[in-house]
């Protein structure tokens, strides 16, 4: 199992996922009004319950949690701090120099 996490493909996928999540969170903070962000987050959470359908899935749950948490100030600081920590971890692990 450890060899799986050390593969180049997995490291690049992790770096890309972290980069996209970070840019999405910053974009939504700047461009989406706070009530709409919460509504979208709740819709994403509801959509994750239908993970047996082809397009909907469990990937929607973390996106929904991030969107809702961006509207609650104590949670917002925790999510942004978590994203900074993941960015530092990715840099230390050598996932991507562009993060």
C-alpha angles and dihedrals in degrees: 000000000000091000089059092060092047095055117113093232093056092047091052092047091051091049092050093047092051091047093050094045091051094048091046092052092049092046093051092048091054102038111026121072116240097249093048090050091055093046092050090048092053090048090052090050091050091047091054088064087067094058091139089073118089102246100028117071150143090286086078094065098069091043090052093048091051093048093049093043092054089067096051108073099214091047092044092060091048093050093047090047090050090051091051090050092050089049091053091047090051091051092048091049091049096242096144137342091212095067 
